[in-house]
């Protein structure tokens, strides 16, 4: 039996990212390798029973909230573009939600697996991405490209000034692109995995970096990626992306001790309206090597001294990711996080950063604030030693370079 072989959309599209994310997590839960070269993706699945295990376990984790928040579907997607899929799945318009669609999709996938038809059907449906989309997949059901799965097309329409397509280059023709049952549902699963926050106007997503899943990727690494993604999502879910430095610090601390490729993540931000979903910021990396090294050193120190400093810093960083203004806890949290990041990057000396940490934590004049921050002398000593070790390493590397 041939393995599952897919042809992904172009690498610079959001659809590529969400489909690759869904496939990565399915393979990670199934315990199988994948091989990605540009838009070519081979999943080492030769048995439908193994592949459907990955679908089932990912679905269970999504329902349990182990990854992201169920994404919202704009009216243009829900009413205008998903009608055909809703008919296939026997859904009423009012029931067209991502969770209901994926529930029906997993049942469909399991049914195809019992007939040993799943791998072949997926390979046929997603084996070729044409200029007009996944035309082979549309043989099952035709679905116009969702705003939600390709926000850069909506942004392109806005930039080129067209609500209608007359003034827009043909290559940007949003309504030409079509999906089918598998491409749509896998895309929605990819969204659900990565969605961390929405306030009704903007939405935030965190995806494994495209670099993390490239070339031959072992089942062991994929398992690590799914595990670290869950850790990171739990620490960022429900928090807006108000500070790039704090996001990078949370990423480093949440993935401390993991293999380097399982620690590469990127952020995507949407603006959402009644019928439109536009890309504000995409493919923004959240990984800084020096911060990762600091987090690993701190984790080692904490393990030796039975300290909970890493988790305390994560909690402080979560407090710092807030839109509240004039809040003394937010101010202290931000100062602590920014000084740690600046010290790891060599912007300030580690001794100066540690002084700030002490002043905004246990040495704080306000005892209630000190309690809310929660760092003790021992915690600050551990952070100080980690920063000092990091500084010494880089000074040594400069001397011998």
C-alpha positions in Angstrom: 0.0 0.0 0.0 1.3 3.5 -0.9 1.8 6.1 1.9 -0.3 9.2 2.2 1.0 11.8 -0.2 -0.2 15.4 -0.3 0.5 18.5 -2.3 0.3 21.6 -0.1 -0.6 25.1 -1.3 2.3 27.6 -1.9 4.5 28.0 1.2 3.8 31.8 1.5 0.0 31.2 2.0 -1.9 30.9 5.2 -3.6 27.8 3.9 -0.3 26.1 3.6 0.4 26.8 7.3 -3.0 25.6 8.6 -3.0 22.4 6.5 0.6 21.6 7.5 -0.2 22.2 11.1 -3.2 19.8 11.0 -1.2 17.1 9.2 1.7 17.5 11.7 -0.5 17.0 14.7 -2.4 14.1 13.2 0.9 12.4 12.4 2.2 13.3 15.9 -0.8 11.6 17.6 -0.6 8.6 15.2 3.1 8.1 16.0 4.3 8.2 12.3 7.0 10.1 10.4 6.4 12.8 7.8 8.6 14.1 5.0 8.1 17.7 3.8 9.9 19.3 0.8 8.3 22.6 -0.1 4.8 21.8 -1.1 5.3 18.1 -1.2 4.3 16.2 2.0 4.5 12.4 2.5 3.0 10.9 5.6 4.4 7.5 6.5 0.9 6.0 7.0 0.4 2.6 5.3 -2.5 1.4 7.4 -5.8 3.3 7.7 -6.2 2.1 11.3 -2.9 3.9 12.3 -3.9 7.1 10.5 -7.4 7.2 11.9 -5.9 6.9 15.4 -4.1 10.2 14.8 -7.4 11.9 13.7 -9.3 10.5 16.7 -6.7 11.5 19.3 -6.2 15.0 17.9 -10.0 15.4 17.9 -10.3 14.3 21.5 -7.5 16.8 22.5 -9.2 19.6 20.7 -12.5 18.9 22.4 -10.8 18.7 25.8 -9.1 22.1 25.2 -5.6 20.8 25.2 -4.7 23.1 22.3 -6.5 26.2 21.0 -9.9 27.8 21.2 -12.6 26.8 18.7 -12.5 29.5 16.0 -15.4 31.6 15.0 -16.7 31.5 11.4 -17.8 34.7 9.7 -21.2 34.9 8.1 -19.7 34.8 4.6 -18.1 31.4 5.4 -20.9 30.0 7.5 -23.8 30.8 5.3 -22.5 31.4 1.8 -19.5 29.0 1.5 -20.3 26.1 3.8 -23.8 25.3 2.6 -22.7 22.3 0.5 -20.6 20.8 3.3 -23.5 21.3 5.7 -25.8 19.4 3.4 -23.3 16.5 3.2 -23.0 16.4 7.0 -26.8 17.0 7.6 -26.2 20.3 9.5 -28.6 23.2 9.7 -27.3 26.7 9.0 -27.6 27.5 12.7 -25.4 24.5 13.5 -22.5 25.4 11.2 -19.8 25.7 13.8 -16.3 24.4 13.6 -16.8 21.9 16.4 -19.9 20.5 14.7 -18.2 20.3 11.3 -15.2 18.5 12.8 -17.4 16.1 14.8 -19.1 15.0 11.5 -15.7 14.9 9.7 -14.1 12.6 12.2 -17.1 10.2 11.8 -16.7 10.3 8.1 -12.9 9.7 8.4 -13.5 6.7 10.6 -16.1 5.3 8.2 -13.7 5.5 5.3 -11.0 3.8 7.4 -13.2 0.8 8.1 -13.4 0.3 4.3 -9.6 0.8 4.0 -10.3 3.7 1.7 -9.0 6.7 3.9 -5.3 6.9 2.7 -6.2 6.5 -0.9 -9.0 9.0 -0.7 -6.9 11.6 1.0 -4.0 11.1 -1.5 -6.4 11.5 -4.4 -8.2 14.5 -3.0 -5.1 16.4 -1.8 -2.5 15.0 -4.2 -2.6 18.1 -6.4 -3.1 21.8 -5.6 -4.1 23.5 -8.8 -4.3 27.2 -9.6 -8.0 27.0 -8.8 -7.5 25.1 -5.5 -8.1 21.4 -4.6 -10.1 20.4 -7.6 -9.9 16.7 -7.0 -11.3 17.3 -3.5 -14.2 19.2 -4.9 -15.4 15.9 -6.5 -16.6 15.0 -3.0 -18.1 18.4 -2.3 -17.4 21.8 -3.8 -16.6 24.6 -1.3 -15.5 28.1 -2.3 -12.3 29.2 -0.5 -13.2 30.3 3.1 -12.2 33.8 4.2 -11.1 32.2 7.4 -8.5 29.9 5.7 -7.0 32.4 3.4 -7.0 35.9 5.0 -4.1 37.1 2.8 -6.5 37.0 -0.2 -8.9 39.3 1.5 -6.0 41.6 2.4 -4.9 41.6 -1.2 -8.3 42.6 -2.3 -8.3 45.5 0.1 -4.8 46.7 -0.9 -5.7 46.6 -4.6 -8.9 48.5 -3.8 -11.5 46.0 -4.9 -14.6 44.7 -3.3 -15.3 43.5 -6.8 -12.6 41.6 -8.6 -12.5 43.8 -11.7 -9.4 45.8 -10.6 -7.6 42.9 -8.9 -5.0 40.7 -10.7 -6.3 37.3 -11.7 -3.8 35.5 -9.5 -5.5 37.2 -6.5 -9.0 36.2 -7.5 -10.3 35.0 -4.2 -13.6 33.5 -5.3 -11.9 31.4 -8.0 -10.2 29.2 -5.4 -12.1 26.1 -4.3 -11.7 23.5 -1.6 -13.4 20.2 -0.8 -14.4 18.1 2.2 -10.9 17.1 3.3 -9.0 20.4 2.6 -11.7 22.5 4.3 -12.0 20.3 7.4 -8.2 19.8 7.8 -7.9 23.6 7.5 -10.4 24.2 10.2 -8.6 21.7 12.5 -5.4 23.6 11.9 -7.1 26.8 12.9 -8.6 25.2 16.1 -5.2 23.9 17.1 -3.6 27.3 17.0 -6.3 29.8 18.0 -5.4 31.4 21.4 -7.4 34.6 21.8 -10.2 36.8 20.3 -11.8 39.9 21.5 -14.3 40.2 18.7 -12.2 42.5 16.6 -8.8 40.7 16.4 -7.8 37.1 16.7 -4.4 35.6 17.7 -2.9 32.3 16.6 0.3 30.4 17.4 1.6 27.8 14.9 4.7 25.7 14.9 7.1 27.4 12.6 7.4 26.2 9.0 11.0 25.5 9.8 10.0 23.0 12.5 8.4 20.6 10.1 10.7 20.4 7.2 12.5 17.6 5.4 12.3 14.2 7.2 10.6 14.6 10.6 10.5 11.7 13.0 7.5 10.6 14.9 9.4 11.3 18.1 10.0 14.9 17.2 6.3 15.3 16.0 5.2 14.0 19.4 7.4 16.6 21.1 6.0 19.3 18.9 2.4 18.4 19.9 3.4 18.2 23.6 5.2 21.6 23.6 2.5 23.2 21.6 0.0 22.2 24.2 2.2 23.6 27.0 2.6 26.9 25.1 -1.1 27.2 24.2 -2.1 26.6 27.8 0.1 29.4 28.9 -1.0 31.9 26.2 -4.6 31.0 25.7 -6.9 33.8 26.6 -4.1 36.4 26.5 -3.6 39.1 23.9 -0.3 39.6 22.2 0.6 42.9 23.8 4.4 42.5 24.0 6.7 40.6 21.6 9.4 40.3 24.3 6.9 38.7 26.7 5.6 36.3 24.0 9.2 35.2 23.3 9.9 34.7 27.0 6.7 32.6 27.5 7.7 30.5 24.5 11.2 29.9 25.8 10.0 29.0 29.4 7.0 26.9 28.2 9.3 24.7 26.0 12.4 24.6 28.3 14.3 21.4 27.9 12.7 20.4 24.6 14.6 19.7 21.3 15.4 23.0 19.4 13.0 22.2 16.5 10.2 21.6 18.9 10.6 25.2 20.2 10.1 27.2 17.0 6.8 29.0 16.8 5.2 31.9 14.9 2.3 34.2 15.6 -0.5 35.3 13.2 -2.9 38.1 13.9 -6.3 38.6 12.1 -8.7 41.4 12.0 -12.2 40.2 11.8 -15.4 41.8 10.6 -18.9 40.8 9.8 -18.0 39.3 6.4 -14.2 39.8 6.2 -11.2 38.3 7.8 -8.0 40.2 7.1 -4.4 39.4 7.9 -2.7 42.1 10.1 0.5 40.3 10.9 1.6 36.9 9.8 4.5 34.5 10.2 6.1 36.5 13.1 8.8 34.3 14.8 8.5 33.8 18.6 11.8 31.9 19.1 15.0 33.6 20.4 17.9 31.3 20.8 19.4 33.1 23.8 16.1 33.1 25.6 15.8 29.4 25.0 19.3 28.9 26.5 18.4 31.0 29.5 15.2 29.0 30.1 17.2 25.7 29.9 19.8 26.9 32.3 17.1 28.1 34.7 15.2 24.8 34.5 18.4 22.9 35.4 19.0 25.2 38.4 15.4 24.9 39.6 15.6 21.1 39.3 18.7 21.0 41.5 17.3 23.3 44.1 13.6 22.2 44.1 12.4 25.6 43.0 9.3 26.5 41.0 10.8 29.6 39.4 10.1 28.7 35.8 6.4 28.4 36.4 6.4 31.6 38.5 8.0 33.5 35.6 5.4 32.0 33.2 2.6 33.2 35.5 4.2 36.7 35.7 4.6 36.8 31.9 0.9 35.9 31.6 0.0 38.9 33.9 2.2 41.1 31.7 0.2 40.1 28.6 -2.7 42.3 29.4 -4.3 45.4 28.0 -5.0 46.9 31.4 -3.5 50.3 32.0 -2.4 52.0 35.2 -2.2 48.6 36.9 0.7 48.3 39.3 0.8 44.5 39.0 0.9 44.7 35.2 3.7 47.4 35.4 5.8 45.2 37.8 5.3 42.1 35.6 6.3 43.9 32.5 9.4 45.4 34.1 10.5 41.9 35.3 9.9 40.3 31.9 11.5 43.1 29.9 14.6 43.1 32.1 15.1 39.4 31.8 14.8 39.6 28.0 17.2 42.6 27.8 19.7 40.8 30.0 19.7 37.7 27.9 20.2 39.8 24.7 23.0 41.7 26.3 21.1 45.1 26.2 21.6 45.5 30.0 24.0 43.8 32.4 22.7 40.9 34.3 23.4 42.6 37.6 21.3 45.6 36.7 18.5 43.3 35.6 18.6 41.4 38.8 18.4 44.6 40.8 15.2 45.5 38.9 13.8 42.0 39.6 14.4 42.3 43.3 12.9 45.8 43.4 9.7 44.7 41.7 9.3 41.4 43.6 10.4 40.4 47.1 12.0 43.8 47.9 8.8 45.6 46.9 7.6 48.2 49.5 4.0 47.1 48.8 3.6 43.7 50.5 0.4 42.9 48.6 2.1 43.5 45.3 5.1 41.4 46.4 2.7 38.6 47.2 1.0 38.8 43.8 4.3 38.7 42.0 5.5 35.8 44.1 9.2 35.8 43.5 11.3 35.0 46.5 15.0 35.7 47.2 15.8 32.1 46.2 13.9 32.6 42.9 15.8 35.8 42.1 19.1 34.2 43.0 18.3 31.3 40.6 17.5 33.8 37.8 20.6 35.8 38.6 22.8 32.6 38.3 21.1 31.6 35.0 21.7 35.1 33.6 25.3 35.1 34.8 26.0 31.7 33.3 24.5 32.8 30.0 26.6 36.0 30.0 29.8 34.0 30.8 29.1 31.5 28.0 28.8 34.3 25.4 31.8 36.2 26.7 33.8 32.9 26.4 32.5 32.3 22.9 33.6 35.8 21.8 37.1 35.3 23.2 37.6 32.0 21.3 35.8 33.0 18.1 
